[in-house]
Amino acid sequence: MHEDGNGRGVGEWTHALEAELDALRQRDEVRSLEVPSGFGFCSNDYLELSKHPALRAATLAAAEKSTRLGGTASRLLAGQTAGWHDLEEEFAEFAGTEAALFFTSGYMANVGLLSSIAGPGDIVFSDECNHASLIDGIRLSGAETVIYRHADMSALESALTVWAGAAGKKLIITETVFSMDGDLAPLVEIAGLAERFGAAIVVDEAHATGVFGPEGRGRVIELGLAGRALATTHTCGKALASAGAFVCGSATLRRFLINRARTFIFSTALPPYFAEQIHAALELVRAADAQRARLAEISAGTRSALREAGWNVGASESQIIPVILGSNQAALAAAEHMRHIGYYVRAIRPPTVPEGAARLRLSLTCGMDAGTLDHLVFGLSGARLTFAEASAARASG
């Protein structure tokens, strides 16, 4: 078959991509899409609102009355509706801020926020375990980036001291509930250091929204820090069982993002009925004290049981519980074992977590019962044997 220059180019690129995939396979880091099966521990539907009949009814009613099902354009063109305006005002009140702006995803919110407010000459101090969306936003900003050891306030203080004389604006960025470790950022200490060194803070509440604080309003509200952050981000695709995310802060920040955040400016709006879905979810979240209490109870019990069984769950203090196994092979073997006995748990490997820190990530929801969680802990004991057998086979082979 005759192959022109373009065909050769495509072939070269395909070969290069396959070579990279092969390298991932050699390191046990290749990923694939799977349809969940068995009892799942991967969902971020912490309050189980995705199955709530009131949320379903509100969404269907909103779609039925909507004049269109598509966003049709960006919000700066034809995608703006009264529903989005009203929802942003409602969410600002929920977050304890003057204003809020809705983005189509949490990733878009963090990238749009950080790539627009920071720039060359500024200094950004970022926790080493921050989410990829925060990391990518910082990279796109062009700001000087200083990575400090995870949740280590001495390290952050030292970094701030080194850069104290720099001319640029200073920004400290952290999650509140860390997505892979389930531990909580020392926000009070971070806020204190920020004020001492003349820095601002940006706080990602993704895994705290709906779960922590009065009415599920997050850790910033819970710790009495409202008004002390330049911005907070709150995703709707987790405990709110919807989609999109809010950046919350001052009215000035909102106006600035409308004009400068490329992920907002150049994204098609979500369908108008989504605003009604998020509004309904927000009402349910605010009234979900019993579900939050139940989630906290089963999370604490599961962490305790895992530690007693000898598993390393790190410093988890939330509904996210890592079972840290170390090698990629151990994590994959454990995940396969759990799938075999009816539990769907994914192996989390680099680059999502550091080298040598592969794990199972257990994500708990409020409807899980004690028997299921006890069986989970018991079932993990078989994972040790599975990995030992796999290791012995590799050594003999």
C-alpha positions in Angstrom: 0.0 0.0 0.0 1.3 3.4 -0.9 1.9 5.6 2.1 2.3 9.4 1.6 4.2 11.7 3.9 1.1 12.3 6.1 0.6 8.6 6.5 4.3 8.2 7.6 3.8 11.0 10.1 0.7 9.4 11.6 2.5 6.1 11.8 5.5 7.6 13.6 3.2 9.3 16.1 1.2 6.1 16.7 4.4 4.2 17.2 5.7 6.8 19.7 2.4 6.7 21.6 2.5 2.9 21.8 6.0 3.0 23.1 4.9 5.3 25.9 2.0 3.0 26.7 4.4 0.0 26.8 6.6 2.0 29.3 3.6 2.5 31.5 2.8 -1.2 31.3 6.3 -2.1 32.3 5.9 0.1 35.5 2.3 -1.3 36.2 1.0 2.3 35.7 -1.2 1.8 32.6 -4.9 2.8 33.2 -8.1 1.6 31.6 -11.8 2.4 31.7 -14.0 0.0 33.6 -17.7 -0.3 34.3 -17.9 -0.6 38.1 -19.2 -4.0 39.4 -19.9 -5.3 42.9 -20.1 -3.1 46.0 -18.3 0.1 45.1 -15.9 2.1 47.2 -14.8 4.6 44.4 -17.7 7.0 44.4 -17.6 10.6 45.7 -21.4 10.6 46.2 -20.7 11.0 49.9 -24.3 11.9 51.0 -25.8 9.5 48.3 -27.8 12.3 46.8 -27.4 10.9 43.3 -30.1 8.4 44.3 -32.3 10.8 46.2 -35.9 10.9 44.8 -36.3 14.6 45.5 -33.2 15.5 43.4 -34.3 13.2 40.6 -37.8 14.8 40.6 -36.4 18.4 40.7 -34.0 17.6 37.8 -36.7 16.1 35.6 -39.1 18.9 36.3 -36.5 21.5 35.5 -35.6 19.7 32.2 -39.3 19.5 31.3 -40.0 23.2 31.7 -36.7 24.4 30.2 -37.0 26.0 26.7 -33.8 24.3 25.7 -31.7 21.3 26.8 -28.4 22.6 25.7 -26.3 25.5 26.9 -26.0 26.6 23.3 -23.0 29.0 23.8 -20.7 30.4 26.4 -22.3 32.4 29.2 -20.8 35.6 27.7 -22.8 34.9 24.5 -26.1 33.1 24.7 -25.6 30.8 27.7 -26.5 33.1 30.5 -29.9 32.6 32.2 -31.6 34.0 35.3 -31.1 30.6 36.9 -27.3 30.8 36.8 -27.4 34.3 38.2 -29.7 33.3 41.1 -27.7 30.1 41.8 -24.5 32.0 42.1 -26.0 34.4 44.6 -27.3 31.5 46.6 -24.0 29.7 46.6 -22.1 32.8 47.6 -24.3 33.0 50.7 -23.7 29.3 51.3 -19.9 29.7 51.0 -19.9 32.9 53.2 -18.5 35.1 50.4 -19.7 38.2 48.6 -20.0 36.5 45.2 -19.5 33.3 43.3 -18.9 32.2 39.7 -19.9 28.9 38.2 -17.5 26.8 36.0 -18.4 23.7 34.1 -16.1 21.5 36.3 -13.8 21.6 39.3 -10.8 21.2 37.0 -11.9 24.2 34.9 -12.6 26.2 38.1 -9.1 25.7 39.5 -7.2 26.1 36.3 -9.2 29.2 35.3 -8.8 30.8 38.7 -5.1 30.2 39.2 -3.9 30.8 35.6 -5.6 34.2 35.6 -5.0 35.7 39.1 -1.3 34.8 39.3 1.4 35.6 36.8 5.2 36.0 36.2 6.8 37.7 39.1 4.3 36.3 41.7 5.2 33.5 44.1 2.9 30.6 44.7 3.3 28.2 47.7 1.7 24.9 47.0 1.2 21.8 49.2 3.0 18.9 47.5 -0.2 16.8 47.6 -2.5 19.4 45.9 -4.8 18.1 43.2 -3.7 18.1 39.5 -6.1 20.9 38.7 -4.4 23.2 41.1 -0.9 22.2 39.9 -1.9 22.8 36.2 -3.4 26.1 37.0 -0.2 27.2 38.8 1.9 26.0 35.8 -0.2 27.9 33.3 0.1 31.1 35.4 3.8 31.4 34.9 4.3 32.3 38.6 7.3 31.2 40.6 6.3 28.0 42.3 7.4 26.8 45.7 6.3 23.3 46.7 6.2 22.7 50.5 6.1 19.4 52.3 2.6 18.1 52.7 0.8 19.9 55.5 4.1 20.9 57.1 3.8 24.3 58.6 7.5 24.6 59.5 8.3 24.0 55.8 5.8 26.5 54.7 7.0 29.1 57.2 10.6 28.5 56.0 9.6 29.0 52.4 7.7 32.1 53.2 10.7 33.5 55.1 13.1 32.8 52.1 10.8 34.7 49.8 9.7 37.4 52.2 11.7 40.1 50.4 10.5 39.2 46.9 8.5 41.9 45.1 5.7 39.8 43.7 2.4 39.0 45.2 2.3 35.8 47.3 -0.3 33.1 47.3 -0.7 29.9 49.4 -2.7 27.1 47.8 -4.2 24.1 49.6 -7.0 21.6 49.5 -9.0 21.3 52.7 -9.6 17.5 52.5 -6.8 16.0 50.5 -8.2 13.7 47.8 -5.8 10.8 48.0 -4.9 10.9 51.7 -8.1 12.0 53.3 -6.4 14.1 55.8 -7.2 17.7 56.7 -5.1 20.8 55.9 -4.1 22.9 59.0 -6.1 25.9 57.7 -6.0 28.0 60.8 -2.2 27.8 60.8 -2.0 28.5 57.1 -4.2 31.5 57.5 -2.0 32.8 60.3 1.1 32.4 58.2 -0.5 34.1 55.3 -1.4 37.2 57.4 2.1 37.2 59.0 3.9 37.2 55.6 1.4 39.3 53.6 0.2 36.4 51.5 -3.3 35.5 50.3 -4.7 31.9 50.3 -6.8 29.9 47.9 -8.6 26.9 49.3 -10.1 24.0 47.4 -13.0 22.6 49.3 -13.9 19.9 46.8 -14.1 16.9 49.2 -15.3 19.0 52.1 -18.3 20.7 50.5 -21.5 19.1 51.8 -19.5 17.0 54.3 -17.9 19.3 56.7 -19.1 22.5 58.5 -22.5 23.7 59.5 -25.0 22.8 56.7 -22.1 21.2 54.8 -20.6 24.6 54.0 -17.0 23.4 54.2 -14.0 23.7 56.4 -13.4 27.4 55.9 -16.8 28.1 57.5 -16.3 25.4 60.1 -13.1 26.9 61.3 -14.4 30.5 61.4 -12.2 31.6 58.5 -14.8 33.2 56.3 -13.4 36.3 54.6 -9.8 35.3 55.1 -9.3 33.5 51.8 -8.9 35.2 48.5 -11.0 32.4 46.9 -12.5 29.1 47.7 -13.6 26.5 45.2 -16.5 24.1 45.7 -17.3 21.3 43.3 -20.8 20.1 42.7 -20.0 16.7 41.2 -19.2 15.0 44.6 -21.5 15.5 47.6 -23.9 17.7 45.6 -24.4 14.9 43.0 -24.5 17.3 40.1 -21.8 18.8 37.9 -19.6 21.9 37.7 -18.0 24.0 40.4 -18.0 27.5 42.0 -15.2 29.9 42.7 -16.3 32.0 45.6 -14.8 35.3 46.8 -15.3 39.0 46.3 -17.4 40.7 43.7 -14.2 42.1 42.3 -12.8 38.6 41.9 -15.9 37.4 40.1 -15.8 40.3 37.6 -12.1 39.7 37.0 -12.7 36.0 36.3 -15.5 36.8 33.9 -13.0 38.8 32.0 -9.8 36.8 32.3 -10.5 33.2 33.2 -10.1 31.4 29.8 -11.8 28.2 31.1 -14.9 30.3 31.8 -14.8 32.6 28.8 -14.4 29.9 26.2 -16.5 27.1 27.6 -20.1 26.4 26.5 -22.5 26.8 29.4 -24.1 23.8 31.0 -27.8 23.3 30.1 -30.1 25.7 32.0 -31.8 22.9 34.0 -28.5 22.1 35.7 -28.9 25.3 37.7 -32.2 23.9 39.1 -30.6 20.6 39.9 -27.7 22.2 41.8 -30.2 24.4 43.6 -32.2 21.3 44.7 -29.0 19.5 45.7 -27.9 22.5 47.8 -31.2 22.5 49.7 -30.9 18.8 50.4 -27.2 19.2 51.5 -28.1 22.0 54.0 -30.6 19.7 55.7 -28.4 16.6 55.7 -27.0 16.8 59.3 -28.0 13.1 60.0 -26.2 11.9 56.9 -23.1 13.9 57.7 -23.1 12.5 61.2 -23.5 9.0 59.9 -20.7 9.4 57.4 -18.4 10.7 60.1 -19.3 7.8 62.4 -18.7 5.0 59.8 -15.5 6.7 58.6 -14.0 6.8 62.1 -15.0 3.2 62.7 -13.5 2.0 59.4 -10.3 3.8 59.9 -10.0 2.3 63.4 -10.8 -1.2 62.2 -8.2 -1.0 59.4 -5.5 0.3 61.8 -6.3 -2.5 64.2 -5.9 -5.0 61.4 -2.4 -3.6 60.7 -3.2 -1.5 57.6 -1.5 1.8 56.9 -4.3 4.4 56.4 -2.0 7.4 56.8 -3.3 10.5 58.5 -6.9 10.2 57.2 -9.5 12.1 59.1 -12.3 12.0 56.6 -14.5 9.8 54.4 -11.5 9.2 52.2 -9.4 6.4 53.6 -6.2 5.2 51.8 -4.9 1.7 52.3 -1.2 2.4 51.5 0.5 -0.6 50.1 3.7 0.8 48.5 4.3 -0.9 45.2 2.1 -0.8 42.1 2.0 -4.6 42.0 0.7 -4.8 45.6 -2.0 -2.3 44.9 -3.1 -4.0 41.6 -3.1 -7.4 43.3 -5.2 -6.1 46.2 -7.7 -4.4 43.9 -8.1 -7.6 41.9 -8.6 -9.7 45.0 -11.3 -7.3 46.3 -13.0 -7.4 42.9 -13.0 -11.2 43.1 -14.8 -11.1 46.5 -17.4 -8.6 45.3 -15.9 -5.2 46.1 -15.0 -2.6 43.5 -11.9 -0.7 44.6 -9.3 0.8 42.2 -5.6 0.8 42.6 -4.2 4.3 42.8 -0.7 4.6 41.4 1.9 7.2 40.3 1.7 9.9 39.1 -1.5 10.3 41.1 0.4 9.5 44.2 4.2 9.5 44.9 6.4 6.6 43.8 6.3 3.9 46.4 3.0 5.0 47.8 0.5 3.1 45.6 -2.7 2.3 47.4 -6.3 1.4 47.5 -8.5 4.5 48.0 -11.7 3.8 49.9 -14.3 6.4 49.4 -17.2 6.0 51.9 -20.8 7.1 51.6 -23.4 7.7 54.3 -25.6 4.7 53.4 -22.9 2.0 53.9 -23.8 -0.4 56.7 -21.5 -1.8 59.5 -21.7 -5.3 58.2 -20.5 -4.3 54.7 -17.6 -2.3 56.2 -16.6 -5.2 58.5 -16.6 -7.6 55.6 -14.5 -5.1 53.7 -11.8 -5.1 56.4 -11.9 -8.8 56.7 -11.7 -9.3 52.9 -8.6 -7.2 52.8 -6.8 -9.8 54.8 -7.0 -12.0 51.8 -5.3 -9.3 49.7 -2.1 -9.9 51.7 -2.0 -13.5 50.8 -2.8 -12.7 47.1 0.1 -10.3 46.9 2.4 -12.7 48.7 1.5 -15.5 46.2 2.0 -13.1 43.2 5.4 -11.9 44.5 6.5 -15.5 45.0 5.4 -16.5 41.5 7.4 -13.5 40.0 10.5 -14.4 42.0 10.4 -18.1 40.9 9.6 -17.1 37.3 
